[in-house]
Amino acid sequence: MKNTKFSFNRAWLVLTALLMSALVAVSFTSCKSDDDDASIYGTWKSSYGEIYDISTTELKNGGSWGNCYAGNNLTVRKISDSAGIVYIKYTRSIIYGSTDYSENAPDVGKWYAISYKNLTDDTVSISGAYKSGGATSTETLDEAVSEFTIENGYFGKYSDCTRQ
């Protein structure tokens, strides 16, 4: 009787170990984590010389000509694994009617959006929210999400960028 009990307990332990091993193996091979996706975060440079420096908290835009717009409170809304919209609250913006960017421009403190698509580990296409006669910023993030959309006519021209 003792041998049967021992064999049953041993078989149960072996079966449990095999099931746990299989579960661990499946979890590592069948699930895709966010770390596997290409990331919009980093420094990107376009063929036009634009530079987009995107961290988890802020975005800075500029180029060989100097600093352009920038913003913080960065929020990313993914559309797919390779596309999304980045929202920022301006900390520096253009003074309309000039070519100057300033921390005192009228849009500073308001929300803006940048669209991205075709994201891979090394390349992405980026477009700032612009349309003729459209908004240059919004008062709230919710308004930015509603206003700055492809369907509303924004993001008409994208710059192809490579990771730096």
PAZAPA-4460 file (N, C-alpha, C; in steps of 0.05 Angstrom, whole numbers, plus 32768, in hexadecimal, padded with zeros to 4 digits):
% residues 164
    n_x    n_y    n_z   ca_x   ca_y   ca_z    c_x    c_y    c_z   seq   type   mol
   8010   7FE8   8000   8000   8000   8000   8011   8019   8000     1      M     A
   8027   8018   800F   8038   802F   8010   8044   8035   7FF5     2      K     A
   804C   8021   7FE6   8057   8026   7FCB   8043   8034   7FB9     3      N     A
   802A   802D   7FBA   8015   8039   7FA9   8012   8056   7FB0     4      T     A
   8012   805C   7FCA   800F   8078   7FD3   8027   8088   7FCA     5      K     A
   803F   807C   7FCD   8057   808A   7FC5   8057   808F   7FA7     6      F     A
   804F   807B   7F97   804F   807E   7F7A   803A   8093   7F72     7      S     A
   8023   8093   7F7F   800F   80A7   7F79   8019   80C3   7F7F     8      F     A
   8025   80C7   7F96   802F   80E1   7F9D   8046   80EA   7F8A     9      N     A
   8057   80D7   7F83   806D   80DD   7F71   8062   80E4   7F55    10      R     A
   804F   80D5   7F4C   8042   80DA   7F32   8035   80F6   7F32    11      A     A
   8027   80FC   7F47   801A   8116   7F4A   802F   812D   7F49    12      W     A
   8045   812A   7F57   805A   813E   7F57   8066   8141   7F3B    13      L     A
   806B   812B   7F2D   8076   812C   7F12   8063   8139   7EFF    14      V     A
   8049   8132   7F01   8035   813E   7EF0   8032   815C   7EF5    15      L     A
   8032   8164   7F0E   8031   8180   7F15   8049   818F   7F0A    16      T     A
   8060   8184   7F0D   8079   8191   7F03   8078   8194   7EE5    17      A     A
   806E   817F   7ED7   806C   8181   7EBA   8058   8196   7EB1    18      L     A
   8041   8197   7EBE   802D   81AB   7EB7   8038   81C7   7EBD    19      L     A
   8045   81CC   7ED2   8051   81E6   7ED8   8066   81EE   7EC4    20      M     A
   8076   81DB   7EBC   808B   81E0   7EA8   807E   81E7   7E8D    21      S     A
   8069   81D9   7E86   805B   81DF   7E6D   804E   81FA   7E6E    22      A     A
   8042   8201   7E85   8036   821B   7E88   804A   8232   7E85    23      L     A
   8061   822F   7E92   8076   8243   7E90   8080   8245   7E73    24      V     A
   8084   822F   7E65   808E   822F   7E4A   807A   823D   7E38    25      A     A
   8060   8238   7E3B   804C   8244   7E2A   804B   8262   7E30    26      V     A
   804D   826A   7E49   804B   8287   7E4F   8062   8296   7E43    27      S     A
   807A   828A   7E40   8091   8298   7E34   808F   8299   7E16    28      F     A
   8082   8286   7E0A   8083   8284   7DED   8069   828F   7DDF    29      T     A
   8053   828F   7DED   803A   8296   7DDF   8031   82B3   7DE5    30      S     A
   803B   82BF   7DF9   8032   82DA   7E00   8046   82EE   7DF6    31      C     A
   803C   8304   7DEC   804D   831A   7DE2   804B   8330   7DF7    32      K     A
   8061   8338   7E01   8061   834E   7E15   8064   8369   7E06    33      S     A
   805F   837E   7E15   8063   8399   7E0A   8080   839E   7E03    34      D     A
   8092   8390   7E11   80AF   8393   7E0B   80B6   8389   7DEF    35      D     A
   80A5   8378   7DE3   80AA   836D   7DC9   80A2   8381   7DB3    36      D     A
   8091   8394   7DB9   8088   83A8   7DA6   809E   83BC   7DA2    37      D     A
   80A0   83C8   7D89   80B2   83DE   7D84   80A8   83F5   7D95    38      A     A
   80BA   8406   7D9E   80B3   841D   7DB0   80B6   8437   7DA1    39      S     A
   80A3   8449   7DA5   80A5   8464   7D9A   80B9   8475   7DAA    40      I     A
   80C0   846C   7DC2   80D2   847B   7DD3   80EF   8479   7DC7    41      Y     A
   80FC   8490   7DC7   8117   8491   7DBC   811B   84AB   7DAC    42      G     A
   8131   84AC   7D9E   8137   84C3   7D8D   8135   84BB   7D70    43      T     A
   8125   84CA   7D61   811F   84C4   7D45   8128   84DC   7D34    44      W     A
   8133   84D6   7D1C   813C   84EC   7D0A   8130   84E6   7CEF    45      K     A
   8124   84FB   7CE3   8119   84F8   7CC8   812D   8500   7CB2    46      S     A
   8127   84F9   7C9A   8138   8500   7C83   8138   851F   7C7F    47      S     A
   8125   852D   7C8B   8125   854B   7C89   8136   8557   7C9F    48      Y     A
   8141   8547   7CB1   8151   8552   7CC7   8142   8556   7CE1    49      G     A
   8128   8550   7CE1   8118   8553   7CFA   8122   853F   7D0E    50      E     A
   8122   8546   7D27   8129   8534   7D3C   8112   8534   7D51    51      I     A
   8108   851C   7D57   80F4   8518   7D6B   8100   8508   7D82    52      Y     A
   8102   8514   7D99   810D   8506   7DB0   80F5   8501   7DC3    53      D     A
   80ED   84E7   7DC5   80D5   84DF   7DD3   80DC   84CD   7DEA    54      I     A
   80D7   84D7   7E02   80DB   84C7   7E1B   80BF   84BF   7E25    55      S     A
   80BF   84B2   7E3C   80A5   84AA   7E47   8096   84C1   7E53    56      T     A
   80A3   84D8   7E56   8096   84F0   7E62   8095   8509   7E51    57      T     A
   80A6   850A   7E3C   80A6   8523   7E2C   80AF   851D   7E10    58      E     A
   80A9   8531   7DFF   80B1   8530   7DE3   80BF   854A   7DDC    59      L     A
   80D5   8549   7DCE   80E2   8561   7DC4   80E6   855E   7DA6    60      K     A
   80E1   8573   7D98   80E4   8573   7D7B   80F7   8589   7D73    61      N     A
   8109   8583   7D60   811C   8597   7D57   812B   858D   7D3F    62      G     A
   8142   8597   7D3B   8153   858E   7D25   816D   859E   7D25    63      G     A
   817B   859D   7D0F   8194   85AC   7D0D   8190   85CA   7D10    64      S     A
   8178   85D3   7D0C   8171   85F0   7D0D   816B   85F8   7D2A    65      W     A
   8169   85E5   7D3D   8164   85EC   7D59   814B   85DE   7D64    66      G     A
   8144   85E7   7D7B   812C   85DC   7D89   8113   85E7   7D7E    67      N     A
   80FF   85D6   7D7B   80E4   85DF   7D72   80D1   85DB   7D89    68      C     A
   80BC   85CB   7D85   80A8   85C8   7D9A   80B0   85B1   7DAD    69      Y     A
   80A4   85B2   7DC4   80A9   859E   7DD9   8091   859C   7DEB    70      A     A
   808F   8586   7DF9   8078   8583   7E0C   807D   856D   7E20    71      G     A
   806E   856E   7E35   8070   855A   7E4A   8055   854D   7E4E    72      N     A
   8051   853F   7E64   8038   8530   7E6A   8032   851D   7E53    73      N     A
   8047   8511   7E47   8044   8501   7E2F   8032   84E9   7E34    74      L     A
   801F   84E5   7E22   800C   84CF   7E22   800B   84C2   7E07    75      T     A
   800E   84A8   7E06   800E   8499   7DED   7FF4   8489   7DEC    76      V     A
   7FE6   848B   7DD6   7FCE   847B   7DD1   7FD4   846A   7DB9    77      R     A
   7FD8   8450   7DBD   7FDE   843E   7DA7   7FC5   8438   7D97    78      K     A
   7FC9   8439   7D7C   7FB4   8431   7D6A   7FB8   8413   7D63    79      I     A
   7FD1   840C   7D60   7FD9   83F0   7D5A   7FF6   83ED   7D65    80      S     A
   8002   83D5   7D60   801E   83D1   7D69   8031   83E4   7D5B    81      D     A
   8029   83EF   7D43   803C   83FF   7D34   8032   841C   7D2F    82      S     A
   801C   8424   7D3D   8011   843E   7D38   8004   8449   7D52    83      A     A
   8004   8463   7D54   7FF8   8470   7D6B   7FF9   848E   7D6A    84      G     A
   7FF0   849B   7D7F   7FF1   84B8   7D80   7FFD   84BF   7D9B    85      I     A
   8010   84D2   7D9A   801D   84DC   7DB2   8012   84F7   7DB8    86      V     A
   8009   84FB   7DD1   7FFE   8515   7DD9   8011   8522   7DED    87      Y     A
   8015   853C   7DE9   8027   854B   7DFC   8019   8565   7E04    88      I     A
   8021   856E   7E1B   8019   8589   7E23   8031   859B   7E1D    89      K     A
   802C   85AE   7E0B   8043   85BF   7E02   8051   85CC   7E19    90      Y     A
   806C   85CB   7E18   807D   85DB   7E29   808D   85F0   7E18    91      T     A
   808D   85EC   7DFE   8099   85FF   7DEB   808A   85FB   7DD1    92      R     A
   8082   8612   7DC5   8073   8611   7DAC   807B   8628   7D9A    93      S     A
   8071   8627   7D82   8076   863D   7D6F   8066   8656   7D75    94      I     A
   8071   866C   7D71   8062   8685   7D73   8058   868A   7D56    95      I     A
   803E   8687   7D52   8033   8688   7D37   8037   86A4   7D2B    96      Y     A
   803D   86A4   7D11   8044   86BD   7D03   8062   86C1   7D03    97      G     A
   8071   86AF   7D10   808E   86B2   7D11   809A   8696   7D0D    98      S     A
   80B4   8694   7D0F   80C1   867A   7D0E   80CE   8673   7D29    99      T     A
   80C6   8682   7D3D   80D1   867F   7D58   80C0   866C   7D69   100      D     A
   80CF   865B   7D78   80C2   864A   7D8C   80C9   8654   7DA7   101      Y     A
   80B5   8653   7DB9   80B9   865F   7DD3   80A9   8650   7DE9   102      S     A
   80B3   8652   7E02   80A5   8648   7E19   808E   865A   7E20   103      E     A
   808C   8671   7E13   8076   8684   7E18   8062   8686   7E01   104      N     A
   8063   8674   7DEE   8051   8674   7DD7   8035   866E   7DE1   105      A     A
   8021   8678   7DD2   8004   8674   7DDA   7FFC   8657   7DDF   106      P     A
   8007   8644   7DD0   7FFF   8628   7DD4   800C   861A   7DEB   107      D     A
   8020   8626   7DF8   802D   8619   7E0F   8018   8615   7E25   108      V     A
   8019   85FC   7E30   8006   85F4   7E45   7FED   85E7   7E39   109      G     A
   7FEC   85E5   7E1F   7FD5   85D8   7E12   7FDF   85BE   7E05   110      K     A
   7FCC   85AE   7DFB   7FD2   8593   7DF1   7FD6   8592   7DD3   111      W     A
   7FE8   8581   7DCA   7FEE   857D   7DAD   7FF2   855F   7DA9   112      Y     A
   7FF2   8556   7D90   7FF5   853A   7D8A   8008   8535   7D72   113      A     A
   8015   851E   7D73   8027   8514   7D5E   801E   84F8   7D58   114      I     A
   801A   84F2   7D3F   8012   84D7   7D37   802B   84C8   7D2D   115      S     A
   802B   84AE   7D32   8040   849D   7D27   8034   8484   7D1B   116      Y     A
   8042   847A   7D06   8039   8461   7CF9   8051   8452   7CEE   117      K     A
   804D   843A   7CE6   8063   8429   7CDA   807B   8426   7CED   118      N     A
   8075   8425   7D08   808A   8423   7D1C   8097   8407   7D1B   119      L     A
   80B2   8407   7D19   80C2   83EF   7D1C   80D8   83F6   7D31   120      T     A
   80EA   83E4   7D36   80FF   83EA   7D49   8111   8401   7D40   121      D     A
   8113   8404   7D25   8126   8418   7D1A   811A   842F   7D0A   122      D     A
   8100   842D   7D03   80F4   8442   7CF3   80D8   8448   7CFC   123      T     A
   80CE   8460   7CF5   80B3   8468   7CFB   80AD   8480   7CE9   124      V     A
   8093   8484   7CE3   8089   849C   7CD5   807B   84AD   7CE9   125      S     A
   8081   84C7   7CEB   8076   84D9   7CFF   806A   84F1   7CF1   126      I     A
   8053   84FA   7CFC   8045   8511   7CF2   803A   8522   7D09   127      S     A
   8040   853C   7D09   8033   854E   7D1C   8017   8554   7D14   128      G     A
   8006   855A   7D27   7FEA   8561   7D21   7FE8   857B   7D13   129      A     A
   7FE0   857B   7CFA   7FDD   8593   7CEB   7FC7   858F   7CD5   130      Y     A
   7FB7   85A3   7CD2   7FA5   85A5   7CBB   7F9F   85C3   7CB7   131      K     A
   7F9C   85CB   7C9F   7F96   85E7   7C99   7F7D   85EF   7CA7   132      S     A
   7F7F   8604   7CB7   7F68   860E   7CC6   7F61   85FE   7CDF   133      G     A
   7F72   85EA   7CE5   7F6C   85D9   7CFC   7F77   85E4   7D16   134      G     A
   7F72   85D7   7D2C   7F7C   85DF   7D46   7F9A   85DB   7D47   135      A     A
   7FA7   85EC   7D56   7FC4   85E9   7D5B   7FC9   85DD   7D77   136      T     A
   7FB4   85DD   7D88   7FB6   85D1   7DA2   7F9A   85D0   7DAD   137      S     A
   7F97   85C2   7DC4   7F7D   85C1   7DD2   7F83   85C5   7DF0   138      T     A
   7F6E   85CC   7DFE   7F70   85D2   7E1B   7F74   85B8   7E2B   139      E     A
   7F68   85A2   7E23   7F6A   8589   7E33   7F73   8572   7E22   140      T     A
   7F7C   855D   7E2F   7F84   8544   7E22   7F6C   8538   7E14   141      L     A
   7F55   8537   7E21   7F3D   852C   7E14   7F36   853B   7DFB   142      D     A
   7F39   8555   7DFA   7F34   8564   7DE2   7F48   855D   7DCC   143      E     A
   7F61   855A   7DD4   7F76   8552   7DC1   7F71   8537   7DB5   144      A     A
   7F68   8524   7DC5   7F61   8509   7DBB   7F4B   850B   7DA7   145      V     A
   7F37   851C   7DAC   7F20   851F   7D9B   7F27   852F   7D81   146      S     A
   7F37   8543   7D84   7F3D   8555   7D6D   7F52   854A   7D5A   147      E     A
   7F69   8542   7D65   7F80   853B   7D55   7F7E   851E   7D4C   148      F     A
   7F6E   8519   7D37   7F6B   84FE   7D2C   7F70   84FF   7D0E   149      T     A
   7F76   84E7   7D03   7F79   84E5   7CE6   7F5E   84EA   7CD9   150      I     A
   7F48   84E0   7CE5   7F2D   84E4   7CDA   7F26   8502   7CD9   151      E     A
   7F30   8512   7CEA   7F2B   852F   7CEA   7F3D   853E   7CD7   152      N     A
   7F4E   8530   7CC8   7F5F   853D   7CB4   7F7B   8545   7CBD   153      G     A
   7F82   853D   7CD5   7F9D   8543   7CDF   7FB0   852D   7CD6   154      Y     A
   7FCA   8531   7CD9   7FDF   851D   7CD3   7FDF   8515   7CB6   155      F     A
   7FDF   8529   7CA4   7FDF   8524   7C88   7FFA   851D   7C7C   156      G     A
   8010   8526   7C88   802A   8522   7C7D   803C   8517   7C93   157      K     A
   8049   8500   7C8D   805A   84F2   7CA0   8077   84F5   7C97   158      Y     A
   8089   84F7   7CAB   80A6   84F6   7CA6   80B0   84DA   7CAD   159      S     A
   80C0   84CE   7C9B   80CC   84B4   7CA1   80E5   84B9   7CB2   160      D     A
   80E6   84AB   7CC9   80FB   84AF   7CDC   810A   8495   7CE2   161      C     A
   8123   8498   7CEA   8133   8481   7CF3   813B   8486   7D10   162      T     A
   813E   8470   7D1F   8146   8472   7D3B   8164   847A   7D3B   163      R     A
   816A   848C   7D4D   8186   8496   7D50   8194   8489   7D68   164      Q     A
***
